[in-house]
């Protein structure tokens, strides 16, 4: 059972998330040859104040 944990900044609409998980599931099913029912996806939204890149908070950019 593949479990995918995806992290992103807040701000995507529910429609965008639906389209995203639908497409990610399709690719996992095609690549790993498993049923869609076995694919779990967890989306965690992380604020820019809690995300850093290259030694700097993303909020400071």
TORGUNU-249176 format. One record per residue (C-alpha): residue in three letters; x, y, z. Coordinates in steps of 0.5 Angstrom, whole numbers, plus 500, padded with zeros to 3 digits. Last residue first. Layout:
% TORGUNU-249176
AlaXYZ ...
***
This chain:
% TORGUNU-249176
Unk524572501 Unk523573509 Unk517568509 Unk521563506 Unk525563512 Unk533563510 Unk538558510 Unk538555503 Unk530554504 Unk526555510 Unk519553512 Unk515555518 Unk514562517 Unk512560510 Unk506556513 Unk506548512 Unk500545509 Unk500537510 Unk497533504 Unk497526506 Unk496521500 Unk494514501 Unk494509495 Unk491502496 Unk484504493 Unk488506486 Unk490499485 Unk497497484 Unk502497478 Unk507501481 Unk508506475 Unk501506473 Unk497506480 Unk502511482 Unk501516476 Unk494516477 Unk494517484 Unk498523483 Unk493525478 Unk487525482 Unk491528488 Unk493534484 Unk486535481 Unk483534488 Unk488539491 Unk486544486 Unk479544487 Unk480544494 Unk483551493 Unk491552494 Unk493557499 Unk497554504 Unk505552502 Unk506545501 Unk508538504 Unk506531501 Unk506525504 Unk505519500 Unk503512502 Unk504506498 Unk500500500 
***
